[in-house]
Amino acid sequence: MCFRQFYSSIRFKCWHQEDDENVELMHQVSLNDRHHLPACNQSLTGPSFGGSTTNDGLRNRFKLTYNIQLPPEHTYLGKLERVDSLERFEPGSIQRIPVSGHHSIVYPGEIIPLILTNSLLEFDGSDSNRIGLVFWEHPYRKRIFGVVCQVCEKDIRDSAMVLKTVAQQRFEVVPQPDGALTRSVQREGRAHYYAEVKILPEVLLPDPLTSYCTNNVVKINNLARNRLMAAQSSVWPKFVYDQYGSNEILHKVSRFLEFLQIESVPTADPVMLSFWLAKNIPLSETDRKELFYTNSVLTRMLLVNNILDYTCAFCCRKCDRKIANYVDMFAMSKQGVSSSYCNSSGFVHETLTVYRVIPKTIRTTSKPSTDFSWFPGYSWQISVCNACNNHIGWKFVTTKRGYKPKKFYGLCGKTIRVSSDQKVVPSATEDIAKMMPPNRYK
């Protein structure tokens, strides 16, 4: 569903009754909170901008009892030794760092687990706490980009290195004079690759109206009044500047976070918030590239704002069969609805968690297992598309009493596609309202 229409047209009956466990989550509310639930024939208005919201009903829609602090710890990797953090690189500087190819785009702020069988890092040395993930499969205008990851925990096991890293800064690979993008260094009979990278800046532009204010206007401790007074003395009316501001976007974001019941979000840092949204809002591959490659935080937020006005669903990348809906998303981790996890073979899966899938669209092909489980207290089973047998993700079922949800699904970002091709046209009233000048022009 579209962000603008979140639950404005969804009723309880839209949930398939055969999915008893998730229907139970909607109706199992404590006696003290029972009066907050809307009637079954009453529409729910969710985190769309504008309109009213039944906050308590939305809050009690799902009652999680699982500790969402556990998945980001990646306990399945075993005991790791903590590593001291390093200072960030200066934006615009050229650095030489060890690099490794990565199959998907990683945004700053993400926690990325890695198992390197052919370790790129020196076990002792200044470069042992950094690694660059390069997106060879996602070039942009014939240029190669990536992200610098800071190692925060690591362990050496049987000539392999197990790492837990945090993505920090974007970079562009700088070609060598001979045109090569990487250099190999032989160490203990193995080739290790290094690259010269240019650290990309994060351009945070001020609000066009507040920056236009004179010194006397700035002294007024009221942002809304400052903007209004600045608009009265500028060439363009205020609604023109509002189109290039972030107020509307932040309003959508707050309702989005309320829907997902997420509190630990870097809302105070516009740069990290823009990356968090790019990670947790379902995007097509084209949109993911645009959000990563732009240096402007405002441009990134405006792109997010535009994306939120489209309907979307999750489809099988191979046969294009619809697997799940946008409204089925939920946060099983404090990192959000989408996180990266590593399997025992060292492959990193970008995984999106949903409460349910569309009935009869996927099936499990393995027995339940708790080995290397990304969610402690849950067993996992491999799930494939019913139509084409393409690997879709995993079904997780609780193994402990009291854990809710009792089951959920993890969709693999490599094998699903985000379908977002229908734009929601605002009402004629909204269109006219946007075109109308402020009151002072009447």
Phi, psi and omega in degrees: 000160180281148179299324181294329185254013185311112175061012175285337179236014181259133178242169181301330184290351179289342178278129183293131185292340179289344177271072190299323186293320181281329173297323179297324179298330182283332188253345180278093179234145180297157182299328180291332183258001187297329183287350179280340184290136176288162177295156184295338179262015181254132180288148176261130173259123185259207187280052170267156181282139183085157179084168180268163181227132173275084190301314184292320178296321178293321182292326183267007182299318175229131179248098179281134172247359181280144179279102183287359175282344186286312184304319180295346178284339180052053182295339179296343178284349183089190182283128180239153179267129182290143184242140178294143181281158179244160176290150179286154177287153177287129178302136182091348181281157177258126183232151175251116184224155173291142184230156176217144179287145178226141189278344181226164181284134179244131180262148175306141181102343181282147173265121184240114174276144182221141170237108185257107179284326174252081193303132178272345189258144173288139181287342172217132182146168186289336184266011184280353182249009178224148174211144178256125175267121185254135183263074182298327184280355184231064177290156180226111181054046179063020177243149183252132182238170178190192182219140177277128179247131176269126177284123178252336176214145179204163177202145180255124183221117174051055179062015174241154179243126178259125187231148165239118187238161176236123177291135186237307188226142176281152176212163173243134180287129181264120179296146176282167179305329179271005178093350181288145180266336181226161173237139178258143177235127180278126179219116181056042177078008180238150179268127177242137189252137177234157179216151171273124184234147176255121182287126184274144180277164172244106186271115180248102182276144178287165176300130184299331181277315181295326177288341179277345184298147173280169181299323180294323180289323182298333181294340178286120185276060179208106186297316182298319180290323176302313182294321180294317179293323179293321180295326181293337181252008180256174182287319186261151176291164187297325185294338176291316179292326181298333179292340180248018176256179184247006182298313180296321180296315180296328177294317176297318182298317181299323179286327176297316179293324178296321179296317182279353180058044180252133180245327185274074180235138182286060182290338181282341181252105183301325181295308182291328177296319179298322178288323179297318179294319178298329180281323190259349175265127181301126184229152171284167180298322179297316180294321178299319179295313182300318181291327181282319190280341179284141179271345184271125179293321180296318177300320179298318180291323178293325175295319177298317180300320179290321181295325182291349179268010180246148174284154180206157176209169180252124185236156174294129183292335184275311184249357177067023177281137180290128185254315184209165181256159179301322184288353179273354179296149170201163184263110175266358180223152178293345177284344180126199183278343182231129180217164179255134179227153185247134176271178186293342179271357178094003179274131182267125179252126170278119191238128177254129183262134177227150179292323186208165173241167177294131184306139174067022177261333179226164176215157179268148183235009181219164177282152179300138180219145176254359180293130177058033181290130180287338180241099181306132182096002179232142170268161182230152175223141178290135180240139180232160178291135180292335185274319188233001180065019176287139178295123183256325183162222186217148172257128180249131181232135183294145176246005181232149179289145175086352179280130174228135007286154179290331175209155174202178184233143173249116181267131183279123182297337181285335188244002175244161180232141177270120178265113181218078187235004180242114181275136178277118182276122179294161181293161180298327179297319179293320179299316181294319181298323179291330182276343183286140177286166178297168184300330184292344179268355183280000000 
